[in-house]
Amino acid sequence: MSEKTNSSLVIYRTKTNPRAFTLIETIMVLTMFSIVAAGLAGALISGLRLWQRAKSTDFSYYEDIFAFERMAKEMRQSFGLKEIPFSGDLQKVTFPSISGTTIKQMTYWFDPMDGSFYRGEVDLKDILSGEEDLKYPEKKLGEFKEFKLSYFYYDKDKKDFFWTEKWESANGIFKALKIEAKDSNNREHVKTIFIPVS
């Protein structure tokens, strides 16, 4: 009797091809493959969108911002020096600054004839020796349709702060400089640079 019970519990399997995959294995492989494909497709689509955005970006706007940031950095490193006074008008500003280990006269100006914004520098030793005109390298930083500088100062007589369009070297150091510019795409740039030593 026990033999009959044992024989009834035996599960008979049909012979299958040992080289074939079962349905479960095939579904698992397809699921993993679709997950990997979806991840790769997402990365590819994101990359294409980023490339299109970079391709359509106008980098001249960021170059203008970089030029003003460089000017701001050099103005924040300025200090009072009799040989290189602070001076400026609507389109040009001159001030002393430290560049590396050298004291230099920095000049930024706008040329309305070609619409270009320039930067020039002269070493203090060249100014003291009288050779400042011989060594005045200039670098074009950007192009603008409109450009204006104004200077922020404290009037001791009126006991108030004001903006002016011209700064004389006899006035000392202005408190801040405001740059207002409009580029060729009519985008406005406004930046105010405060001078720590003022």
C-alpha positions in Angstrom: 0.0 0.0 0.0 2.8 2.4 0.7 4.1 1.8 -2.8 0.8 2.9 -4.4 0.9 6.1 -2.3 4.4 6.9 -3.3 3.6 6.3 -7.0 0.6 8.6 -6.9 2.8 11.5 -5.5 5.3 11.3 -8.3 4.9 14.2 -10.8 5.6 13.3 -14.3 7.4 15.8 -16.4 7.3 15.9 -20.1 10.5 15.9 -21.9 11.5 19.4 -23.1 14.2 20.7 -25.3 17.1 21.6 -23.0 18.2 24.4 -25.4 14.9 26.3 -25.3 13.9 29.1 -22.9 10.8 29.0 -20.8 8.1 31.7 -21.1 9.1 33.2 -17.7 12.8 33.5 -18.7 11.8 35.2 -22.0 9.5 37.7 -20.2 12.2 38.5 -17.7 14.8 39.2 -20.4 12.4 41.3 -22.3 11.5 43.3 -19.2 15.2 44.0 -18.3 15.9 44.9 -21.9 13.0 47.4 -22.0 14.2 49.0 -18.8 17.7 49.5 -20.1 16.3 50.8 -23.5 14.1 53.3 -21.7 17.0 54.6 -19.7 19.2 54.9 -22.8 16.4 56.6 -24.7 15.9 59.1 -21.8 19.6 59.9 -21.7 19.7 60.4 -25.5 16.6 62.6 -25.5 18.0 64.7 -22.6 21.3 65.1 -24.5 19.6 66.2 -27.7 17.5 68.8 -25.8 20.6 70.1 -24.0 22.5 70.3 -27.3 19.7 72.2 -29.0 19.5 74.6 -26.0 23.3 75.2 -26.2 23.1 75.7 -29.9 20.4 78.3 -29.6 22.1 80.2 -26.7 23.6 83.6 -27.5 27.0 83.6 -25.7 27.6 87.2 -26.4 25.3 88.1 -23.5 27.4 86.0 -21.1 30.6 87.5 -22.5 29.2 91.0 -21.7 28.4 89.9 -18.2 31.9 88.4 -17.8 33.4 91.7 -19.0 31.5 93.7 -16.3 32.4 91.1 -13.7 36.1 91.5 -14.5 35.7 95.2 -14.2 34.0 94.9 -10.9 36.7 92.6 -9.5 39.4 95.1 -10.5 37.4 98.0 -9.0 37.0 96.2 -5.7 40.8 95.8 -5.6 41.3 99.5 -6.1 42.7 101.9 -3.5 43.6 105.6 -3.2 46.9 106.5 -5.0 48.0 110.0 -5.8 49.8 109.0 -9.0 46.7 107.2 -10.4 43.6 109.1 -9.4 40.0 108.0 -9.9 38.5 109.8 -12.8 35.8 109.3 -15.4 33.0 110.5 -17.6 30.0 109.0 -19.4 32.1 106.6 -21.4 35.5 106.2 -19.7 36.7 105.4 -16.2 40.3 105.2 -14.8 41.4 103.9 -11.4 44.3 102.2 -9.7 44.2 98.5 -9.0 46.4 95.5 -8.1 46.9 92.9 -10.8 49.0 90.0 -9.5 51.9 91.7 -7.7 51.8 94.9 -9.8 50.0 98.2 -9.2 48.4 99.2 -12.5 46.2 102.0 -13.9 43.1 100.4 -15.3 41.1 102.1 -17.9 37.8 101.0 -19.3 36.1 102.9 -22.1 33.5 102.8 -24.7 34.2 103.8 -28.3 30.9 105.1 -29.8 32.4 105.0 -33.4 32.6 101.2 -33.5 30.4 100.4 -30.5 33.2 98.5 -28.7 34.0 98.3 -25.0 37.7 98.2 -24.2 40.1 97.6 -21.3 43.6 98.9 -21.0 46.2 98.8 -18.3 49.5 100.6 -17.6 52.1 99.6 -14.9 52.8 102.2 -12.2 56.5 102.1 -13.0 55.7 103.2 -16.6 53.6 106.0 -15.4 56.3 107.2 -13.0 58.9 107.0 -15.8 56.7 108.9 -18.3 56.3 105.9 -20.7 52.6 105.3 -20.2 51.7 106.2 -23.7 54.2 103.7 -25.2 52.8 100.7 -23.2 49.1 100.8 -23.3 47.8 97.4 -24.4 44.0 97.3 -25.0 41.6 94.5 -25.2 38.1 94.6 -26.7 35.6 93.2 -24.2 32.2 93.6 -26.0 30.0 95.5 -28.4 27.1 97.7 -27.4 24.7 100.1 -29.1 24.4 102.3 -26.0 26.8 102.7 -23.1 26.8 105.0 -20.1 28.7 105.3 -16.8 27.6 107.3 -13.7 29.3 107.8 -10.4 27.8 107.7 -6.9 29.2 110.0 -4.2 28.4 111.7 -0.9 28.0 115.5 -0.9 29.2 116.8 2.4 27.5 120.1 2.0 24.1 118.7 1.2 24.6 115.7 3.4 23.2 113.3 0.9 24.2 110.8 -1.8 24.0 111.7 -5.5 24.8 110.3 -9.0 26.9 112.3 -11.4 28.0 111.7 -15.0 31.5 113.1 -14.6 34.1 112.4 -11.9 37.1 114.7 -11.4 40.3 113.3 -9.9 40.3 116.1 -7.3 37.1 114.6 -5.8 38.9 111.5 -4.5 37.3 108.1 -4.7 33.6 107.7 -5.7 31.4 105.4 -3.7 30.1 103.3 -6.6 30.0 103.1 -10.4 26.9 102.3 -12.4 27.2 100.8 -15.9 24.1 101.0 -18.2 24.5 99.4 -21.6 22.3 98.0 -24.4 23.7 95.3 -26.7 23.0 94.7 -30.3 20.0 92.5 -29.4 18.5 95.4 -27.3 19.2 93.6 -24.1 19.9 96.0 -21.2 22.8 95.5 -18.9 22.8 97.4 -15.6 25.5 96.8 -13.0 26.4 98.8 -9.9 29.9 98.3 -8.5 30.5 99.5 -5.0 34.1 100.5 -4.1 35.2 99.1 -0.7 37.9 101.7 -0.1 35.6 104.7 -0.6 
